[in-house]
Amino acid sequence: MRRAPAIAAIVVLALLAGCGAGDGDDAGPEPVDRVLIVTLPGVGWADVEDADMPNLAAFVEDAAVGDISTRIGRHDASTTEAYLTLGAGTRAVAPRVDVAVAVDRDESYGGVPTAEILERRLGYVPAGIAYLGMGAAADANDSSAFGAEVGMLGDALSDADVDRAVIANADAIEGFVSDESPPDGSYARGAATALIDSEGIVPSGTVGRSLLADDAGAPFGHRLDPEQVLAAFDGTWGGGNRFSPHRTVVLVEASDLSRADAYGPRATGEQRRALRTRALADADAVLGRLLERVDPGRDAVIVLSPVASASSPGLGIAALRGPGIEPELLRSATTRRNGYVQLADVAPTVLSLLGEEPPDTVEGRAIKVRGGAGDDRIGRLTDASDEADFRAGVLPVVVTVIVVALVALALATWQRRRLGPRPRSVLAAAAFGVLGAVPATFLVGQIEAVGTDTMRYIGALVAITAVLGAAAAWVERRWPGLGVTVGVAAIVTAIGLDVALGAPLQVNTVFGYSVAVAGRFVGLGNLAFALFGSATILLAALIVDRTGRRGLGLAIGLLAVVLLLEGLPMLGADVGGVVAMVPAFGVTALLLASPRRIGWREVVALAVATGVALLAFAFIDAARPEDVQTHLARLADQVLEGRWTTFFRSLSRRWQASLGGAELAAWLTVSALVVAAGAYATLAALGRVGPRVEARERHRPSVAAAAGLAVLGIIGLVANDSSVAVPLTMFIVIVPVVTLRAVGAQGVAR
């Protein structure tokens, strides 16, 4: 067994990966005294470029900027979910009752004075803003898959003696006057939840009706009164004195943007646009006046969109300005990609700006500033959003074409004996084309001339596919049997090199990931994992099939290198991929090495190996600088601190998401186990399987590949959160390989 080449490759890969562990100078700016957060709901970078918002445009010129992901699981965050996430530092869900009901102390709710409600719920009447949905929100998040601690930021700021205030009111109802309480369903004051503490209280600011002015031309007949907003701000920011010594965090929401969005379905298309244009202009005017009250030498300002814009689903704007912050790109350890951050990153960022240490238990990580975008930062971010939308539109078309091709290949392979030489030749060429289409979908995204033009995209995709397919077919004609190996190797090489170089080919490509979906920003997405893993297993089997035991070392080395690419935190950092690949690759390697059966001892050994590999990657991550650590480092912290509940909750979330909720997932899992046990018992009774059955002579590479692929598909279904997409995507590689093996070199030669 020649292990030297494989070992050398692993060592080189590890050294290269280690070189990228650091991320430049991480000495952050000096702590600030005050942080102003201005939220612009539904604003995207296209608005910054196209709308008349001179104050925002001037602000971002001097700020570090990026896209902020507004996804909670598989859906865009609602307004209250977004603000709860901002305050929890972890993805949060909204309660089902009193969703956005926050009230000032002197208001009433449902005709009952706030003081009476708080006395019943808290046992005392605190000053400030009270979020009446706090109990329901805490219960909802305790039972959710994310486990957010609602009010974390408020508690941390309180412990650090930092004042906090919220100024917002997006109530959406017509026909009530200033001395009345809005009807229950009209409350839209979720902004308060960004700075509530664990009792649901924000000590300063206002969310009351006093912020609104009657305006017959405004959505629902009301708009924010800028003078009232600024008066409330001056009272919390230091009485208008920019040199006030106290530390504070103030959140101001441009609530008219939410009100215009809520009113949109009631207006005509032209009027809807007019209302939003006015809301954008009013928001920009208030932003300008707020910035006049900020001291650039000691204050930090964060401007962000907590909910996505209609022009860029899943993404909003984020901009950060403060002393020592350069006008570059934002980035966090949760995304590890310049120009992208998440809602959960805001809470630890606020604490870090104030010089406070964020809790280790939160999902988010403090936002950092990185370069690399060039001069046109806003244009690049806008283009990235457009590309994400384009990927979402083209994905169904490409997948449909490939599925049709796979079905046709499968049917033609089944009936291959009835086909003549020419149809078999066409069949083989089509199989090579399908294999070539996989790397082509990644490469086409790097052709700048293609852009978001559908016809250019299709033309470039077909051209690259044809070139790759023709190259593999030519190899097959020259060296029969080698063409299929080249076709599969092209997939492994393309994805492997991409991951080693920082995964530039994955972004907004068909089998990569969309930054708008926010499931992944770096490493491998679930679909790419399915292609990478299945192609690696097949390539290892093809190597042994062609070279015999001489190629066993190379095949096992290949499996090891791919596992490193998948799991190393500076590369793939894919927990679900490691959980599926270790047992699948282990089964493949064992069956390639010998004709032994996989018994209970091997199963236990592979389970232990999976845990060891996962922990090894986690502790490697924990040893790296904190600002580049991934979710794997959090896994190491959970193990060291004995927080197994959090660890198993994460696995449970993937399991439920993949199989459709806890109850359905449990039933499907139990049913699968019962069916598998019944099938095994039946075959054992028939003398087909079991320890007493004599081993038959079988084609070892085929058996190894089939077993490895089965394990990869089954565990990949459960360990990732893309449901049946993982095993189904694997067939994109499996079907053409089966076709080419069945047709043989004769089909190509003719």
C-alpha positions in Angstrom: 0.0 0.0 0.0 1.6 3.3 -1.1 0.6 5.7 1.6 3.4 8.3 1.0 1.6 10.4 -1.6 -1.6 10.5 0.5 0.3 11.4 3.6 2.3 14.1 1.9 -0.9 15.6 0.4 -2.5 15.7 3.9 0.5 17.4 5.4 0.7 20.0 2.7 -3.0 20.7 2.9 -2.8 21.1 6.7 0.1 23.5 6.4 -1.7 25.6 3.7 -4.8 25.7 5.9 -2.8 26.8 8.9 -1.3 29.6 7.0 -4.8 31.1 6.6 -5.7 30.8 10.3 -5.0 34.4 11.1 -6.9 37.3 9.6 -4.7 40.3 9.9 -4.4 42.9 12.6 -7.3 42.3 15.0 -6.6 45.1 17.5 -10.0 46.7 17.6 -10.8 50.4 18.1 -10.8 52.0 21.5 -14.1 51.5 23.4 -16.7 54.2 22.9 -19.0 55.8 25.4 -22.2 55.8 23.5 -23.7 53.7 20.7 -26.6 54.9 18.4 -28.5 52.2 16.5 -30.7 53.5 13.7 -32.9 50.9 12.0 -34.3 51.4 8.5 -36.7 48.5 8.0 -36.8 47.2 4.5 -33.9 49.3 3.1 -31.5 47.6 0.7 -28.3 48.8 -1.0 -30.3 49.5 -4.2 -32.2 52.2 -2.2 -28.9 53.8 -1.1 -27.8 53.9 -4.8 -31.2 54.9 -6.3 -33.2 56.8 -3.7 -32.7 60.4 -2.7 -31.1 59.7 0.7 -28.1 62.1 0.9 -27.5 61.7 4.6 -27.4 58.0 4.4 -25.2 58.1 1.4 -22.8 60.5 3.1 -22.8 58.3 6.2 -21.9 55.1 4.4 -19.0 56.8 2.6 -17.2 57.0 5.9 -18.5 53.8 7.4 -17.7 50.1 7.1 -20.5 48.4 5.3 -22.0 45.1 4.5 -25.1 43.0 3.9 -26.9 41.8 7.0 -28.7 38.5 6.7 -32.3 38.7 8.0 -33.1 35.0 8.0 -34.4 33.0 10.9 -34.0 29.4 10.0 -35.6 29.0 6.5 -37.7 32.2 6.5 -37.1 35.9 6.5 -37.4 37.3 10.0 -40.6 39.1 10.9 -40.0 42.6 12.4 -40.3 41.4 16.0 -38.2 38.3 15.4 -35.5 40.5 14.0 -35.4 42.8 17.0 -35.6 39.9 19.4 -32.6 38.5 17.6 -30.7 41.8 17.9 -31.2 41.7 21.6 -30.5 38.0 22.2 -27.4 37.6 20.1 -29.0 34.3 18.9 -31.7 33.7 16.3 -35.0 34.2 18.1 -38.7 33.5 17.4 -41.6 35.8 18.2 -44.4 34.7 20.6 -47.9 34.0 19.4 -49.5 36.5 21.8 -48.8 40.2 22.4 -46.2 39.9 19.5 -45.3 43.5 19.2 -47.1 45.0 22.2 -44.7 47.4 24.0 -46.2 50.2 26.0 -45.0 53.3 27.9 -45.8 53.4 31.6 -48.5 56.0 31.2 -50.4 54.2 28.5 -53.0 51.5 28.6 -53.5 48.2 26.8 -57.0 46.9 26.1 -58.4 49.6 28.3 -56.3 48.5 31.3 -53.6 50.9 32.6 -50.0 49.6 32.0 -49.2 50.0 35.7 -51.9 47.5 36.6 -50.7 45.0 34.0 -47.1 45.3 35.2 -48.1 45.0 38.8 -49.7 41.7 38.1 -47.0 40.4 35.8 -43.9 41.6 37.7 -45.0 42.4 41.1 -43.9 46.0 40.8 -44.2 48.9 38.3 -40.8 49.8 36.7 -40.2 53.0 34.8 -39.7 53.0 31.1 -41.1 50.8 28.3 -42.6 47.4 29.0 -42.8 44.6 26.5 -46.0 42.7 27.4 -45.1 39.6 25.3 -42.0 38.9 27.4 -43.3 35.8 29.1 -44.6 34.3 25.9 -41.4 35.2 24.1 -39.2 33.6 26.7 -41.3 30.4 26.6 -41.3 30.3 22.8 -37.5 30.6 22.6 -36.8 28.1 25.4 -38.6 25.5 23.4 -37.3 26.6 20.0 -34.4 24.9 18.2 -32.2 28.0 18.6 -32.5 28.5 22.3 -32.2 32.3 22.4 -32.0 34.0 25.7 -34.4 36.9 25.2 -33.2 40.1 26.7 -29.5 39.1 26.9 -28.2 42.4 25.6 -30.4 44.4 28.0 -29.2 42.4 30.9 -25.5 42.7 29.9 -25.8 46.5 29.4 -27.5 46.8 32.8 -24.8 44.8 34.5 -22.2 47.1 32.9 -24.1 50.3 34.1 -24.9 51.3 30.5 -28.1 53.2 30.0 -30.4 52.1 27.2 -33.4 53.6 25.4 -35.7 52.8 22.4 -37.6 55.4 20.4 -40.0 53.8 17.9 -43.7 53.5 17.0 -44.8 51.7 13.8 -48.5 51.3 14.9 -50.6 50.7 11.8 -54.3 51.5 12.2 -56.7 54.2 10.9 -59.3 56.1 12.8 -58.0 56.4 16.4 -57.1 59.7 18.0 -54.2 60.6 20.2 -55.9 59.9 23.6 -57.0 56.4 22.6 -55.2 53.1 22.8 -54.8 51.5 19.4 -56.7 48.2 18.9 -54.8 45.1 19.8 -53.7 44.0 16.3 -52.3 47.4 15.4 -49.4 47.5 17.8 -46.1 47.4 15.9 -43.6 48.3 18.6 -41.3 45.2 18.3 -38.2 47.5 18.1 -38.4 47.7 21.9 -37.4 44.1 22.2 -33.9 44.8 20.9 -32.9 46.4 24.3 -35.3 44.8 26.8 -33.9 43.0 29.7 -35.0 39.5 30.9 -38.1 41.1 32.5 -39.1 42.8 29.3 -38.2 46.4 30.4 -36.4 49.2 28.6 -35.7 51.9 31.2 -35.7 54.9 28.9 -37.2 56.2 25.6 -40.7 56.0 24.3 -42.8 53.9 22.0 -46.1 55.7 22.7 -48.6 57.5 20.6 -46.9 60.8 21.5 -44.3 60.2 18.8 -46.9 60.3 16.0 -48.4 63.2 14.2 -51.7 63.1 12.3 -51.2 63.3 8.5 -54.1 62.6 6.2 -51.6 61.8 3.4 -49.5 59.3 5.3 -50.0 55.6 5.7 -52.9 55.0 8.1 -53.1 58.7 8.6 -50.1 59.0 10.9 -46.4 59.6 10.7 -43.5 60.1 13.1 -43.2 63.6 14.3 -39.4 64.3 13.9 -39.4 67.0 16.6 -40.9 64.5 19.1 -38.3 61.9 18.0 -35.4 64.3 18.4 -36.7 65.5 21.8 -36.9 62.0 23.1 -33.5 61.3 21.7 -32.0 64.4 23.4 -33.4 63.3 26.7 -31.7 59.9 26.5 -28.5 60.8 24.7 -27.4 63.4 27.2 -29.9 66.2 27.0 -28.4 67.4 23.7 -25.0 67.6 25.3 -22.6 65.6 23.1 -20.0 65.7 25.9 -22.2 64.0 28.4 -20.0 61.5 30.3 -22.6 58.7 30.8 -22.5 55.5 28.7 -25.7 54.7 26.8 -27.1 52.8 23.9 -30.1 54.3 22.0 -32.1 52.6 19.3 -34.1 54.8 17.0 -36.4 53.2 14.4 -37.5 54.9 11.2 -40.9 53.5 11.9 -42.6 55.2 8.9 -40.8 52.7 6.6 -42.6 49.8 8.4 -45.9 51.7 8.3 -45.6 52.3 4.6 -44.8 48.7 4.0 -47.8 47.6 6.1 -50.1 50.0 4.2 -48.7 48.9 0.8 -51.3 46.3 -0.1 -54.1 48.9 0.4 -52.7 51.3 -2.1 -52.3 51.3 -5.9 -48.9 50.5 -7.3 -48.0 54.1 -8.1 -49.2 55.4 -4.7 -47.4 52.6 -2.9 -44.1 53.7 -4.5 -44.9 57.3 -3.6 -45.6 56.5 0.0 -42.3 54.6 0.3 -40.4 57.3 -1.4 -41.7 59.8 1.1 -40.9 57.5 4.0 -37.3 57.0 2.8 -36.9 60.8 2.5 -38.3 61.4 6.0 -36.1 58.6 7.4 -33.0 60.1 5.8 -33.9 63.6 7.2 -34.2 62.3 10.7 -30.9 60.3 10.3 -29.1 63.5 9.3 -30.4 65.3 12.4 -29.4 62.4 14.7 -25.9 62.3 13.2 -25.5 66.0 14.1 -25.9 65.1 17.7 -23.2 62.4 17.6 -19.6 63.0 18.6 -17.5 61.1 15.9 -14.5 61.0 18.3 -16.3 59.0 21.1 -19.5 57.6 19.7 -20.3 54.7 17.4 -23.2 54.6 15.1 -24.8 51.5 13.6 -27.3 51.8 10.7 -29.0 48.6 9.7 -32.1 47.1 8.1 -33.6 44.5 10.6 -35.9 43.2 7.9 -35.1 42.6 4.3 -36.0 44.9 1.4 -38.3 43.8 -1.3 -35.6 44.3 -3.9 -33.2 42.0 -2.0 -35.0 39.2 -0.1 -33.0 37.9 2.9 -30.6 40.8 3.0 -30.6 44.3 4.5 -28.0 47.0 4.8 -25.5 47.3 7.7 -23.1 50.2 8.3 -20.8 50.9 11.2 -19.0 54.2 11.9 -16.9 55.1 14.9 -13.5 56.1 16.1 -10.8 53.9 14.6 -13.2 52.2 12.1 -12.1 52.4 8.5 -14.5 52.6 5.6 -14.1 49.1 4.4 -16.2 45.9 4.7 -18.0 44.3 7.6 -17.4 40.7 8.5 -18.0 38.4 11.5 -16.9 34.9 12.6 -20.4 33.6 11.9 -20.1 34.5 8.2 -16.3 34.5 7.7 -17.0 36.3 4.4 -16.1 40.0 3.8 -19.2 42.1 3.3 -21.7 39.8 5.3 -22.9 39.8 8.9 -26.0 38.4 10.6 -28.6 39.9 12.9 -27.2 37.8 15.8 -23.9 39.6 15.4 -25.3 43.0 16.4 -25.6 42.3 20.2 -22.0 41.2 20.7 -20.8 44.1 18.5 -22.6 46.6 20.7 -21.0 45.1 23.8 -17.5 45.0 22.2 -17.8 48.7 21.0 -18.4 49.6 24.7 -15.4 47.5 25.8 -17.6 44.8 27.4 -17.0 41.1 26.8 -19.9 39.4 25.0 -21.2 36.1 26.6 -19.8 32.9 25.1 -23.3 31.4 25.0 -24.6 33.6 22.2 -24.7 32.5 18.6 -23.4 35.8 17.1 -19.9 37.2 17.1 -18.7 40.7 17.2 -18.5 42.4 13.8 -15.0 43.2 12.5 -13.8 45.5 9.7 -12.0 44.0 6.7 -10.8 45.4 3.4 -10.8 43.9 -0.1 -13.8 45.5 -1.8 -12.1 48.2 -3.7 -13.6 51.6 -4.3 -17.2 50.7 -5.3 -18.2 48.9 -2.2 -21.9 49.7 -2.5 -22.0 48.6 -6.1 -20.4 45.3 -5.3 -22.9 44.7 -2.5 -25.8 45.6 -4.7 -24.5 43.2 -7.4 -24.1 40.4 -4.9 -27.8 40.8 -4.0 -28.8 40.8 -7.6 -26.8 37.6 -8.2 -28.5 36.0 -5.2 -31.9 36.8 -6.7 -30.7 35.5 -10.1 -29.5 32.3 -8.6 -32.9 31.8 -7.0 -34.6 32.2 -10.3 -32.2 30.1 -12.4 -32.0 27.2 -9.9 -35.3 25.6 -10.7 -34.6 25.7 -14.5 -31.1 24.1 -14.2 -32.3 21.5 -11.7 -35.2 20.6 -13.9 -33.0 20.1 -16.9 -30.6 17.9 -15.0 -33.4 15.8 -13.4 -34.9 15.2 -16.8 -31.5 14.2 -18.1 -31.0 11.8 -15.2 -34.4 10.1 -15.7 -33.7 9.7 -19.4 -30.2 8.3 -18.6 -31.6 5.9 -16.1 -34.4 4.6 -18.5 -31.9 4.4 -21.4 -29.4 2.5 -19.3 -32.1 0.1 -18.2 -33.0 -0.6 -21.8 -29.4 -0.5 -23.1 -29.4 -4.0 -24.5 -32.1 -3.0 -26.9 -30.1 0.0 -28.2 -27.8 0.0 -31.2 -24.2 1.2 -31.3 -25.1 4.8 -32.2 -27.8 5.3 -29.4 -25.3 3.8 -26.9 -22.7 6.3 -28.1 -25.2 9.1 -27.5 -26.0 7.7 -24.1 -22.4 7.7 -23.1 -21.9 11.2 -24.4 -24.9 12.4 -22.4 -23.5 10.8 -19.2 -20.2 12.6 -19.7 -22.2 15.8 -20.2 -24.1 15.4 -16.9 -20.8 14.9 -15.1 -19.3 17.9 -16.8 -22.3 20.0 -15.9 -21.5 19.8 -12.1 -18.2 21.7 -12.2 -19.6 23.9 -15.0 -22.3 25.2 -12.6 -19.6 26.4 -10.3 -17.3 27.8 -12.9 -19.9 29.8 -14.9 -20.4 32.1 -11.9 -16.9 33.4 -12.3 -17.4 34.7 -15.8 -18.0 38.4 -15.3 -19.5 38.9 -18.7 -22.3 36.5 -17.9 -23.6 38.6 -15.0 -27.4 38.1 -14.4 -28.3 37.6 -18.1 -30.2 34.3 -18.4 -29.3 33.7 -22.1 -25.6 34.3 -21.5 -25.7 32.1 -18.4 -27.3 29.2 -20.3 -24.9 29.6 -23.2 -21.8 29.7 -21.0 -23.1 26.8 -18.9 -23.7 24.6 -22.0 -20.3 25.6 -23.5 -18.3 24.7 -20.3 -20.3 21.5 -19.9 -19.6 20.5 -23.5 -15.9 21.1 -23.2 -15.6 19.1 -19.9 -17.8 16.3 -21.3 -15.8 16.1 -24.6 -12.5 16.0 -22.7 -13.6 13.0 -20.6 -15.0 11.3 -23.7 -11.7 11.8 -25.5 -9.8 10.2 -22.5 -12.3 7.3 -22.7 -11.6 6.7 -26.3 -7.8 6.8 -25.8 -7.8 4.8 -22.5 -11.0 2.8 -22.2 -12.4 2.8 -18.7 -10.5 5.9 -17.6 -12.9 8.6 -18.9 -15.5 8.0 -16.2 -12.7 8.4 -13.6 -11.6 11.7 -15.2 -15.3 12.9 -15.2 -15.7 12.2 -11.5 -12.2 13.5 -10.6 -13.1 16.8 -12.2 -16.0 17.2 -9.7 -13.8 16.3 -6.7 -11.0 18.6 -7.9 -13.2 21.6 -8.7 -15.0 21.5 -5.4 -11.8 20.6 -3.4 -9.7 23.4 -4.8 -12.6 25.8 -4.3 -12.8 25.0 -0.6 -9.0 25.2 -0.2 -9.1 28.7 -1.8 -11.9 30.0 0.4 -14.9 28.8 -1.6 -15.2 31.6 -4.1 -17.1 29.3 -6.5 -19.8 28.5 -4.0 -21.4 31.9 -3.7 -24.7 32.3 -5.6 -24.2 29.2 -7.8 -26.7 26.5 -8.4 -25.2 23.8 -6.2 -23.4 26.3 -3.9 -25.4 28.6 -1.7 -27.1 31.9 -1.8 -26.0 34.5 0.7 -29.6 35.6 0.8 -30.7 32.2 2.2 -27.9 32.5 4.9 -27.6 28.8 5.4 -23.9 29.2 4.5 -21.5 32.0 3.7 -18.3 30.0 3.5 -17.2 26.4 3.1 -19.6 23.9 1.6 -23.4 24.1 1.4 -25.5 21.0 1.7 -25.9 20.4 -2.1 -22.1 20.8 -2.7 -21.5 18.4 0.2 -23.7 15.8 -1.5 -21.8 16.2 -4.8 -18.4 16.3 -3.1 -19.0 13.3 -0.8 -20.6 11.0 -3.4 -18.0 11.9 -6.1 -15.2 11.1 -3.6 -16.6 7.7 -2.8 -17.1 6.8 -6.4 -13.6 8.1 -7.3 -12.0 6.0 -4.6 -13.8 2.9 -5.8 -12.9 3.7 -9.4 -9.2 4.1 -8.5 -9.1 0.7 -6.7 -11.1 -0.9 -9.6 -8.5 0.2 -12.1 -5.3 -0.3 -10.1 -6.2 -3.0 -7.7 -4.5 -3.0 -4.3 -1.8 -0.8 -5.6 -4.2 2.1 -5.6 -5.7 1.4 -2.2 -3.4 3.8 -0.4 -4.2 6.6 -2.9 -8.0 5.9 -2.5 -7.8 6.0 1.3 -5.6 9.1 1.1 -8.2 10.8 -1.1 -10.9 10.0 1.4 -8.8 11.5 4.2 -7.9 14.7 2.3 -11.6 15.3 1.4 -12.6 14.8 5.0 -10.0 17.4 6.0 -11.4 19.9 3.4 -14.9 19.3 4.7 -14.1 19.5 8.4 -11.2 21.8 9.1 -12.6 25.1 10.6 -10.5 27.3 8.3 -11.9 25.4 5.3 -15.3 23.6 5.2 -16.2 23.8 8.9 -19.2 21.6 8.1 -20.5 19.7 11.2 -23.2 17.8 9.3 -20.7 16.9 6.5 -18.2 15.4 9.0 -21.0 13.5 10.8 -22.0 11.9 7.5 -18.6 11.6 5.8 -16.6 9.8 8.6 -18.9 6.7 8.7 -19.5 6.7 5.0 -15.8 7.0 4.1 -15.0 4.5 6.8 -17.3 1.9 5.4 -16.0 2.6 1.9 -12.4 2.2 3.0 -13.0 -1.0 5.0 -14.8 -2.7 2.1 -12.2 -1.6 -0.4 -9.4 -3.0 1.9 -11.0 -6.4 2.5 -14.1 -8.4 1.8 -15.0 -8.4 5.5 -18.6 -7.6 6.6 -19.4 -4.5 8.6 -20.4 -5.8 12.0 -21.3 -4.2 15.3 -17.7 -3.7 16.2 -17.0 -1.7 13.1 -20.2 0.3 13.6 -19.2 1.3 17.1 -15.7 2.1 15.9 -17.0 4.3 13.2 -19.3 6.1 15.6 -16.4 6.8 18.0 -14.3 7.9 15.0 -17.0 10.4 14.0 -17.1 11.9 17.5 -13.3 12.0 17.7 -13.0 13.7 14.3 -15.7 16.2 15.2 -14.1 17.1 18.5 -10.7 17.3 16.9 -11.9 19.9 14.4 -13.7 21.7 17.2 -10.6 22.0 19.4 -8.5 23.1 16.4 -11.0 25.9 15.9 -10.9 26.8 19.6 -7.1 27.2 19.4 -7.4 29.8 16.7 -7.8 33.6 17.2 -11.3 34.3 18.6 -12.3 36.6 15.7 -11.9 33.8 13.1 -13.5 31.0 15.2 -16.5 29.3 13.8 -19.4 27.4 15.3 -17.0 24.5 15.8 -15.2 26.4 18.6 -18.6 26.8 20.3 -18.9 23.0 20.2 -15.6 22.7 21.9 -16.7 25.1 24.6 -19.9 23.2 25.1 -18.0 20.0 25.6 -15.4 21.5 28.0 -18.2 23.2 30.0 -20.5 20.2 30.0 -23.3 22.0 28.1 -24.5 19.0 26.3 -28.1 20.3 26.1 -27.0 23.0 23.7 -25.0 20.5 21.6 -27.9 18.0 21.3 -30.3 20.9 20.6 -28.2 21.8 17.6 -28.3 18.3 16.3 -32.0 18.1 17.0 -32.6 21.3 15.0 -30.9 19.8 12.0 -32.9 16.5 12.4 -36.2 18.3 12.7 -35.5 20.8 9.9 -34.6 18.0 7.6 -37.6 15.8 8.3 -40.2 18.4 8.9 -40.8 19.1 12.6 -40.1 17.1 15.8 -43.1 14.8 15.7 -42.9 14.0 12.1 -39.2 13.5 12.3 -39.6 11.1 15.2 -42.2 9.0 13.4 -40.1 8.9 10.2 -37.0 7.8 12.1 -38.8 5.1 14.1 -40.6 3.9 10.9 -37.2 3.7 9.1 -35.7 1.7 11.9 -38.6 -0.7 12.1 -38.5 -1.3 8.3 -34.7 -1.8 8.3 -35.0 -4.2 11.2 -37.8 -6.1 9.6 -35.9 -6.3 6.3 -32.8 -7.6 8.0 -34.8 -10.2 10.0 -36.5 -11.4 6.8 -33.3 -11.7 4.8 -31.6 -13.4 7.8 -34.5 -16.0 7.9 -34.0 -16.6 4.2 -30.3 -17.2 4.7 -29.2 -14.2 2.7 -27.5 -12.2 5.4 -26.1 -12.7 8.9 -22.9 -13.9 10.5 -23.4 -17.5 9.4 -23.9 -16.8 5.7 -20.8 -17.5 3.7 -19.3 -14.5 1.8 -19.8 -14.7 -1.9 -17.4 -13.4 -4.5 -18.5 -9.9 -5.3 -17.0 -6.9 -7.2 -15.4 -5.3 -4.1 -15.2 -1.7 -5.5 -18.9 -1.7 -6.5 -19.9 -3.1 -3.1 -17.8 -0.5 -1.3 -19.1 2.3 -3.3 -22.8 1.2 -2.9 -22.4 0.8 0.9 -20.5 4.1 1.3 -23.1 6.0 -0.8 -26.0 4.5 1.2 -24.5 5.6 4.5 -23.6 9.0 3.2 -27.2 9.5 1.9 -28.9 8.3 5.0 -26.8 10.2 7.5 -26.6 13.2 5.3 -30.4 13.3 5.2 -30.5 13.5 9.0 -27.4 15.5 9.9 -28.1 18.3 7.4 -31.2 20.4 7.2 -32.0 20.2 3.5 -34.3 17.2 3.8 -34.2 14.8 0.8 -32.2 17.3 -1.3 -29.0 15.7 -0.1 -29.6 12.1 -1.2 -31.3 13.2 -4.3 -28.4 15.5 -5.3 -26.1 12.5 -5.0 -27.8 10.9 -7.9 -26.5 13.6 -10.2 -23.1 11.9 -9.8 -24.3 8.3 -9.3 -26.5 7.9 -12.3 -24.0 8.9 -15.1 -21.3 6.8 -13.5 -23.7 3.8 -13.5 -24.6 4.5 -17.1 -20.9 4.7 -18.2 -20.0 1.5 -16.3 -23.0 -0.3 -17.9 -22.4 1.0 -21.4 -18.6 0.4 -21.3 -15.9 1.7 -23.6 -17.7 0.3 -26.6 -20.4 2.9 -26.4 -17.9 5.7 -26.5 -15.6 4.2 -29.1 -18.3 3.9 -31.6 
